[in-house]
Structure formats: C-alpha cells, structure tokens
Amino acid sequence: RGYEVAVAGDGPAALELATSWRPDLVLLDLGLPGMDGLDVCRQLRTWSQVPIIVLTVRDAESDKVQALDLGADDYLTKPFGIDELLARIRVALRHAARAASGEPVLQAGSLLIDFTRRLVLAGGQEVHLTPREYELLRALATQAGRALTHRTLLRTVWGPAYEQDVPTLRVFITQLRRKIEPDPAQPRHILTEPGVGYRFQLGEGEP
C-alpha cells in the first residue's frame, strides 16, 4: 500500500523505535508484553503528537475511553477488516497534515468553517452560533476524524469542573446538529461514538 512499516515486539521497544524512527503514525496494540499499551500511549504523548491508532481485543467502553483520554486518536476492536484499518490510517494522516499546515478554513461538504473570522456557513448561508456552540464545533472540527471523549470535550469547552456533565454536552450537540446538519436525525458531520463521545467527519466516505 506504499507504507514503510517498522515493528516493535514489546512496549519498551516500541518507545525506543518511536524515538529513533519518528514515524508518521503509530498502530498500538494494548496487549503488548513488557509494558501495557496504555502506558506506551501515555509516555508517547509526553513528547510527541504523532497520530496513534489503538488496536485491541478489549471491547469495554471504559478501555476505549481511557485510551482516547490518554491521547490516542482512534481505536479499532479486533477482529477488523484491513480495508477499515487502511481507511482509519488515511483519515489520521490527513488530520495530522491539516494540523501541521494550520489551515484557517475547513470545508466539509456544504459546511464551511472560517476559524480566523469565526464564521460558519452551511449550504452557503451563515449559521449563527452562540459562543459556546462555536467553541464546541471548533473543538470537534479541528480534530476532524478523531474520536473525542465526553470528558475531553467538556474539559476543553467548559473547563475541568464540568468534565462529568455529559447531559449538558448532549444538549449542545443536539443544538449544533440542528444548525449545521442537512438532516439532524441522520448527521453527516457530528457522529456519535456510543459510550465514548463524538467524532467530526469531513465527508460521508470517511469512517
């Protein structure tokens, strides 16, 4: 598929390889010997923003939430298809490229977000958002393709004191969908990750 791959057999070797090789993306198995994959993720995030996709047989929501809160960009539960994995890799690499370029305007189908002007257009019409709605949309859109936990979004938009207030987050997500989605009942952009949080999707072809 055109990717150059390096493999580490355990957690300490993975950290050493990431330090010396500086990969564009990390596929991280949570079941690594020598060091738990969550600890590897935690240590990587102390010095690197490389995209991390977690691969795991653990299907408990708490494990997924913990991995994402530690800084993982995405997760896949085994077994999974190679096409799904490749699609997630492409999305993560595109997100990393956008973040590096610092593009001030994001286009997602008929939705346009101008971060410099704090302007949002849906179908060519300006969308009037409250300051909190805009900050929530910004938090999601600037991490497009990445699953963000309830806690992460609440901490980012409302502050640490509100990171357990999931009902408030759901109300604001509903309001945002009504304002920016062509069909709020079947959202194209703000997708729910059941039991975990939300993901902003640029187009229908992305996972």
C-alpha positions in Angstrom: 0.0 0.0 0.0 3.0 2.3 -0.2 3.6 2.5 3.6 7.0 1.8 5.1 6.5 -0.2 8.3 8.7 -0.9 11.4 7.5 -3.4 14.1 8.3 -3.5 17.8 7.7 -6.7 19.8 7.1 -5.1 23.2 6.3 -1.8 24.9 9.8 -0.6 25.7 11.0 -1.5 22.2 8.0 0.5 20.8 9.0 3.6 22.7 12.6 3.2 21.6 11.6 2.8 18.0 9.3 5.8 18.1 12.1 7.9 19.4 14.7 6.8 16.8 12.5 6.4 13.8 10.0 9.2 14.3 7.0 7.5 12.4 4.2 9.4 10.8 1.7 7.2 12.5 1.6 4.6 15.3 -0.6 1.4 15.4 -0.5 0.5 19.1 -1.7 -2.9 20.4 -2.9 -2.5 24.0 -1.7 -6.1 24.7 2.0 -5.5 24.3 4.3 -7.5 26.6 6.7 -5.7 28.8 4.6 -2.6 29.2 0.8 -2.0 28.9 -0.2 -0.3 25.7 -1.9 2.5 27.7 1.4 3.2 29.4 3.1 3.4 26.0 0.5 5.8 24.8 0.8 7.9 27.9 4.6 8.1 27.5 4.5 8.9 23.8 2.1 11.8 24.4 4.7 13.5 26.8 6.8 14.4 23.8 5.1 13.5 20.5 1.8 14.4 18.7 2.2 11.5 16.2 -1.3 10.0 15.3 -1.9 6.9 17.4 -4.5 4.3 16.4 -5.1 1.7 19.2 -5.8 -1.9 18.2 -7.3 -4.0 21.0 -9.4 -7.1 21.8 -10.7 -5.2 24.8 -14.2 -4.1 23.8 -15.2 -2.5 27.1 -16.2 1.2 26.7 -14.0 2.1 29.7 -10.9 0.8 27.9 -11.7 2.8 24.8 -12.4 6.0 26.8 -9.2 5.6 28.7 -7.1 5.2 25.6 -8.6 8.2 24.0 -8.3 10.3 27.1 -4.6 9.4 27.2 -4.2 10.8 23.7 -5.0 8.1 21.2 -6.5 9.4 18.0 -8.7 6.4 17.2 -9.3 2.8 18.1 -10.2 -0.5 16.4 -11.5 -3.5 18.2 -10.3 -6.9 16.9 -11.3 -8.6 14.7 -11.4 -5.9 12.0 -11.1 -5.8 8.2 -7.9 -4.5 6.5 -9.9 -2.0 4.5 -11.3 -0.4 7.6 -7.9 -0.2 9.1 -6.5 1.4 6.0 -9.4 3.9 5.9 -8.6 4.9 9.5 -4.9 5.3 8.7 -5.7 7.6 5.8 -8.0 9.8 8.0 -5.4 10.0 10.8 -2.7 11.0 8.3 -4.9 13.7 6.7 -5.8 15.1 10.1 -2.1 15.3 11.0 -1.3 17.1 7.7 -4.1 19.6 8.3 -3.0 20.3 11.8 0.6 20.8 10.6 -0.5 23.3 7.9 -2.6 25.3 10.3 -5.3 25.9 7.6 -7.6 28.7 8.8 -10.6 27.4 6.7 -12.2 23.9 6.9 -14.5 22.7 4.2 -16.7 19.7 4.9 -19.2 19.2 2.0 -21.6 22.1 2.2 -20.3 23.2 5.6 -17.5 25.8 5.8 -15.8 27.0 8.9 -13.5 30.0 8.8 -11.6 29.9 12.1 -9.9 33.3 11.6 -13.3 35.1 11.2 -15.3 32.7 13.5 -17.6 32.3 10.5 -19.7 29.2 9.8 -21.6 28.7 6.6 -24.0 25.8 5.9 -25.2 25.5 2.3 -23.9 29.0 1.6 -26.0 30.5 4.5 -24.3 32.0 7.6 -25.0 29.9 10.7 -25.5 31.9 13.9 -23.9 30.1 16.8 -23.6 31.0 20.5 -20.0 31.4 21.7 -20.2 28.0 23.5 -21.7 26.3 20.4 -18.9 27.7 18.3 -16.2 26.6 20.7 -17.7 23.1 20.7 -17.8 23.0 16.9 -14.2 24.2 16.8 -13.0 21.6 19.3 -14.6 18.9 17.1 -13.7 20.2 13.7 -10.0 21.0 14.5 -9.7 17.3 15.5 -11.7 16.0 12.4 -11.5 12.2 12.1 -10.6 11.7 15.7 -12.9 10.2 18.3 -13.1 12.7 21.2 -14.4 11.5 24.6 -17.2 13.3 26.5 -14.6 14.2 29.2 -12.2 15.7 26.6 -14.9 17.9 25.0 -16.3 19.1 28.3 -12.8 19.9 29.7 -11.9 21.7 26.5 -15.1 23.8 26.1 -16.4 24.2 29.6 -13.4 23.6 31.8 -12.2 20.8 34.2 -15.0 21.4 36.7 -17.6 20.3 34.1 -15.9 17.2 32.7 -18.6 14.9 34.1 -21.6 16.9 32.8 -22.5 14.7 29.8 -26.2 15.8 29.7 -25.1 19.4 29.0 -22.8 18.2 26.2 -25.6 16.2 24.6 -27.9 19.2 24.6 -25.3 21.3 22.9 -24.5 18.6 20.3 -28.3 18.4 19.5 -28.4 22.2 19.0 -25.3 22.1 16.8 -26.7 19.3 14.6 -29.9 21.3 14.2 -27.9 24.3 12.9 -25.3 22.7 10.7 -26.6 19.3 9.5 -28.8 19.0 6.5 -30.7 16.2 8.4 -30.1 16.4 12.1 -31.7 13.0 12.6 -29.0 11.4 10.3 -25.9 13.6 10.9 -23.1 13.6 8.4 -20.5 15.5 10.3 -21.1 15.2 14.1 -21.2 11.5 14.7 -21.8 9.7 18.0 -19.3 7.2 19.3 -21.6 5.1 21.5 -20.5 5.2 25.2 -17.4 7.2 24.3 -18.1 10.6 22.8 -18.2 12.2 19.3 -16.3 12.4 16.1 -16.3 15.1 13.4 -16.4 13.7 9.9 -15.4 15.7 6.9 -17.3 13.6 4.3 -19.5 10.6 4.0 -16.7 8.5 2.7 -14.7 8.7 5.9 -15.2 6.3 8.9 
